[in-house]
């Protein structure tokens, strides 16, 4: 990624390489990160690891310049996304699923 640092680009990652420490290092180099986060990571709080929220709901946790969003897309599975690109997350109020913009962005760029 060396040629792309310090140019204001974005990196979209999957759950295997998404870490809060990586997000901080990329932020120092003017590169943002949006990526799925594995719930087994230590960056994920215990309350986020074991929670089952109402269907199509979104929960946000903010820390410094990062946002961790949890979207309950299915009854038995929720998606965790770490983002340094978005400071807040809007949801699509037009549809029943109310998908957060971070998920739409990650799906469009992966």
C-alpha positions, -999 to 999 in steps of 0.1 A, spaced: 0 0 0 30 23 2 23 43 -30 -12 50 -18 -4 64 17 -9 101 24 -33 106 -5 -66 105 13 -76 70 1 -98 44 17 -91 7 24 -119 -18 26 -110 -50 45 -125 -83 55 -128 -97 91 -94 -114 89 -73 -82 87 -94 -56 104 -79 -44 137 -82 -12 156 -44 -8 157 -43 -11 119 -71 16 116 -50 39 138 -18 34 118 -37 40 85 -53 71 100 -19 85 108 -10 81 71 -42 99 59 -59 66 48 -93 56 61 -105 21 68 -139 4 66 -140 -33 74 -159 -61 89 -147 -71 123 -145 -105 138 -163 -107 171 -135 -127 186 -111 -97 185 -102 -80 217 -113 -47 203 -149 -59 206 -165 -54 239 -182 -83 257 -216 -67 254 -212 -65 216 -199 -101 213 -230 -118 228 -258 -94 220 -289 -102 200 -307 -70 191 -341 -64 174 -341 -73 137 -327 -45 114 -314 -24 143 -280 -7 145 -259 1 175 -229 24 174 -198 27 196 -175 56 191 -139 59 202 -116 87 191 -119 87 153 -134 53 149 -169 40 148 -179 4 156 -213 -4 143 -233 -35 149 -262 -43 125 -287 -71 132 -294 -82 96 -306 -117 105 -322 -132 136 -292 -152 144 -264 -131 130 -252 -95 134 -225 -77 114 -197 -57 131 -180 -30 111 -151 -8 121 -149 25 103 -125 55 104 -142 70 73 -175 78 89 -179 97 121 -216 87 124 -237 63 106 -270 71 88 -295 43 81 -316 39 50 -351 49 63 -367 42 29 -366 5 32 -377 -20 59 -342 -33 65 -327 1 74 -292 -8 63 -264 15 76 -243 34 51 -211 17 63 -225 -17 52 -236 -3 19 -202 13 14 -183 -19 23 -205 -40 1 -199 -16 -28 -162 -15 -25 -151 -50 -16 
